[in-house]
């Protein structure tokens, strides 16, 4: 009986080692994948030195596509909302 119990214990230990190895590999792959999607030298999205009201005025008076890009709406359809901002 001791031999059978020892074999079971050895098998369980081997399975634990394999599970630990697989967990380690998956963890390493996950970390590598997540870090590969992070830009190391990100470029700023907003390049304007203006902020607040000056930034809003620049958007209103500037190119129509800029305001759509920044605020997600077209300039001519939503001019009434700018006074509330």
C-alpha positions as CSV (number, residue, x, y, z in Angstrom):
1,X,0.0,0.0,0.0
2,X,2.9,2.4,0.7
3,X,4.1,2.0,-2.8
4,X,0.7,2.9,-4.3
5,X,0.4,5.9,-1.9
6,X,3.9,7.0,-2.8
7,X,3.1,6.8,-6.5
8,X,0.0,8.8,-6.0
9,X,1.9,11.4,-4.1
10,X,4.6,11.6,-6.7
11,X,2.0,12.0,-9.4
12,X,0.3,14.7,-7.5
13,X,3.6,16.6,-7.0
14,X,4.4,16.3,-10.7
15,X,1.0,17.7,-11.6
16,X,1.5,20.6,-9.1
17,X,4.8,21.4,-10.7
18,X,3.3,21.3,-14.2
19,X,0.5,23.5,-13.1
20,X,2.9,25.9,-11.6
21,X,5.0,26.0,-14.8
22,X,1.9,26.6,-17.0
23,X,0.7,29.4,-14.6
24,X,4.1,31.0,-14.8
25,X,4.3,30.9,-18.6
26,X,0.7,32.2,-19.0
27,X,1.5,35.1,-16.5
28,X,4.6,36.0,-18.4
29,X,2.8,35.9,-21.7
30,X,0.0,38.1,-20.4
31,X,2.4,40.7,-19.0
32,X,4.4,40.8,-22.2
33,X,1.2,41.2,-24.2
34,X,-0.1,44.0,-22.0
35,X,3.2,45.9,-22.0
36,X,3.6,45.6,-25.8
37,X,0.4,47.7,-26.3
38,X,1.6,50.5,-24.1
39,X,3.5,53.2,-26.1
40,X,6.7,54.1,-24.4
41,X,6.9,57.6,-26.0
42,X,3.2,58.6,-26.3
43,X,2.4,61.7,-28.3
44,X,0.1,64.2,-26.6
45,X,-3.4,64.3,-28.2
46,X,-4.0,68.0,-27.4
47,X,-1.2,70.2,-28.8
48,X,-2.9,73.5,-28.1
49,X,-1.5,75.7,-25.3
50,X,-5.0,77.1,-24.8
51,X,-7.4,76.0,-22.2
52,X,-10.9,76.9,-21.0
53,X,-12.7,79.7,-22.8
54,X,-9.8,80.5,-25.1
55,X,-9.7,76.8,-26.3
56,X,-13.5,76.9,-26.9
57,X,-13.3,80.1,-28.8
58,X,-10.5,78.7,-31.0
59,X,-12.7,75.6,-31.7
60,X,-15.7,77.8,-32.6
61,X,-13.7,80.1,-34.9
62,X,-11.5,77.4,-36.3
63,X,-11.9,74.7,-38.8
64,X,-15.3,72.9,-38.6
65,X,-13.7,69.4,-38.5
66,X,-11.7,70.4,-35.4
67,X,-14.7,71.0,-33.3
68,X,-16.3,67.7,-34.5
69,X,-13.1,65.9,-33.6
70,X,-12.7,67.5,-30.2
71,X,-16.3,67.6,-29.0
72,X,-18.0,65.0,-31.2
73,X,-20.5,67.4,-32.8
74,X,-20.8,69.6,-35.8
75,X,-20.3,73.3,-35.3
76,X,-23.3,74.6,-37.1
77,X,-25.8,72.3,-35.4
78,X,-24.8,72.9,-31.8
79,X,-23.8,76.5,-31.4
80,X,-26.5,77.0,-28.7
81,X,-24.6,74.6,-26.4
82,X,-21.4,76.6,-26.4
83,X,-22.9,79.4,-24.3
84,X,-23.7,76.9,-21.6
85,X,-20.2,75.5,-21.4
